[in-house]
Amino acid sequence: MDDDEVEAIRRRKLAELQQYQDQAMAQQQMREQAMAQRQTILRQILTPEARERLGRIELAYPELADSIENQLIALAQSGRVQRAIDDATLKQILERVMPKRRDIKIERR
């Protein structure tokens, strides 16, 4: 291979790498924008206490918190949320959604 061919390959690889980086940056920017929109909607429909509770749930059960957030956002976008959801209402929603705990009782005879 002569120098021109090597330089052409190098330029082509560099262009591919740059295009890949640009796509990755665009995807990251879109994810950040979507998260900002989610947080804005949640701030509008949840009281500070309810947001705090949801944040604590997110620490313990990230999948559950994500599911609840999606449901709340869907309700808000469909216009089914007339007033802000307070902590008591969020507790009721969580009781319906969270799996029932089974208490284990050991009886000694």
C-alpha positions, 0 to 999 in steps of 0.5 A, a space after each residue: 500500500 502506498 501512502 495515499 491509500 493509507 491516508 484515505 483509509 485513515 480519513 475514512 475511519 476518522 470520519 466513521 468515528 466522528 459520525 459514531 460520536 455525533 450519533 451517540 451525543 445526539 442520543 444522549 441529548 435526546 435521553 436527557 431531554 426526555 428525562 427533563 420533560 418527565 421531571 417537569 410533568 411529575 413536578 406539576 402533578 405531584 406535591 413535594 411530599 409525594 415526589 419525596 416518597 417517590 424518590 425514596 421508592 426509586 432508591 429501593 425499587 427502581 423498576 417499580 418507581 419507573 412504572 409508577 412514573 410512567 402511569 402517572 405521566 400517562 394519566 396527566 397527558 390524558 387529562 385524568 389528573 385534575 389536581 396535584 397528587 398528594 402523599 396520601 393519594 400516592 400511598 393509595 396508588 402504591 398499595 394497589 401496585 406494590 406486591 403484597 408482603 407475606 408475613 412469616 410467623 413462626 409458632 413454637 409449641 
